[in-house]
Amino acid sequence: MFHYSMQTPKTVEKAVQALEGTLKEEGFGVLWNFDLQGTLQNKGVDFSSEYKILEVCNPKEAEKVLTEDKLVGNFLPCKVIVFEENSQTTISMPKPTVLIGHMENQQLLDIAEDIEQRMKTCIDKAV
C-alpha cells in the first residue's frame, strides 16, 4: 500500500490542528495548508467535502536527503491530506519509503524509514 491512513472522529479542522501540534513536536512544520474544497468552489466546481492538503517539512531531514540526491526534491515537501467522507475524517499520507524506494539508494531509504515512522506517530497521536 502506498499510503498510511487513519480515521478520526474529529472534524477536519480539529484534526488539522491536532496534527500541526504533533508534527511540531517531531520537528516538522506545516509550510502550507491548502483548502482544496474552497479553491474548487471558488472556481465554480461543486466539491462538497472538506479537504485539506498539508505540505509538511523538517528542514534538517530535507537537507540530508537533498544533499544525497537533489532529485528527491520531486517528493518534497511531504504531503498529508485530511478530508471528510461519509461523516468520517481521514488523515492520510503517501509513505516516504514507497516514494524514496524508487530512488534505489539504501541511505535515502534509511532516512525515509525514520521519517515515515515519525510521521505515522504524529498521525496516530492526532487522531
Secondary structure as UniProt FT lines:
FT   STRAND          3..8
FT   HELIX           12..25
FT   TURN            26..27
FT   STRAND          29..35
FT   HELIX           36..42
FT   TURN            43..44
FT   STRAND          51..57
FT   HELIX           59..68
FT   HELIX           70..75
FT   STRAND          78..85
FT   TURN            86..87
FT   STRAND          88..94
FT   HELIX           96..101
FT   TURN            102..103
FT   HELIX           106..126
//
